[in-house]
Amino acid sequence: QGPTFGIKGGAAGGGYAQVVPMEAFNLHLTGDIHSITAANNLLAAAIDTRMFHESKQSDKSLFSRLCPADKAGVRKFAPVMLKRLEKLGITKTNPDDFTDEEKTRFARLDIDPDAVTWNRVLDVCDRSLRGIVIGKGKNENFERSAGFDITVASEIMAVLALTTSLNDMRARLGSMVIGMDKSGRPVTADDLGVGGALCVLMKDAIMPTCMQTVEQTPVFVHAGPFANIAHGNSSIIADQIALKVVGPEGYCITEAGFGADIGMEKFFNIKCRYSGCVPQCAVIVATVRALKMHGGGPPVVAGKPLGHEDTD
């Protein structure tokens, strides 16, 4: 909604290639962006909650909460915890066999508040939230600097665009790095134990939306990671479905946005390598106005009228 309600406007295209209904396309559509917002902010909340509890509890208490005994008094590690044990180089799988030192290593992520790289997100261009201070409530233990990004800048959007299945998405979400611990080692979403929850929130967003152009050509709309901070291409899954639908004699056109110097390069270098799809040709769209801008012409400033050089 940020660009839609800002000076950039929507992204439905123009002419006979415009995607319709335009208002549905530019607004909520099927709620994929809202799913990303929910998943991203769940992870952000888990980060601060973990730091809060680690600052309040002993190693023994943390370990007991992470691995509670059942009614029979038996403790078991969840599968995601076994992944963390492997990362730590601990081969034991019975919680009751752990030494105090091993319990501490497992239970404490020891996240460095100054090295958290995971921001909260919002699908509104609200510049006053780009830099904030959180933890100011009377019951919080400490404050730290944080901020909000626009939702489509979330790494989860990039994950959605590159994933090929639910299992693949689950693995990618769990591997996302949220910051560093106080020893300089990366901390992931699976270290926090929330990778599965993120995948549940994204389970419907993995499915592309079928729309049409003004000429009634089918269009799959799915994902939109920025090319300046991600790879700037629609999803691999949408391309795979489109190729399946058109068959061996048909053709599928996919967009690599943000210009040839960002979106197209990342299309070839990142998306094609992950998907295994090899394009048969590339179409470069270049307007006279764009050639003037990149060829040394006067700069175009948002909100200001174009100069006569760009209108003549």
Summary of the structure (lengths in Angstrom):
residues: 312
radius of gyration: 23.4
end to end distance: 32.9
largest distance: 82.1
contacts: 842
relative contact order: 0.12
helix: 43%
strand: 13%
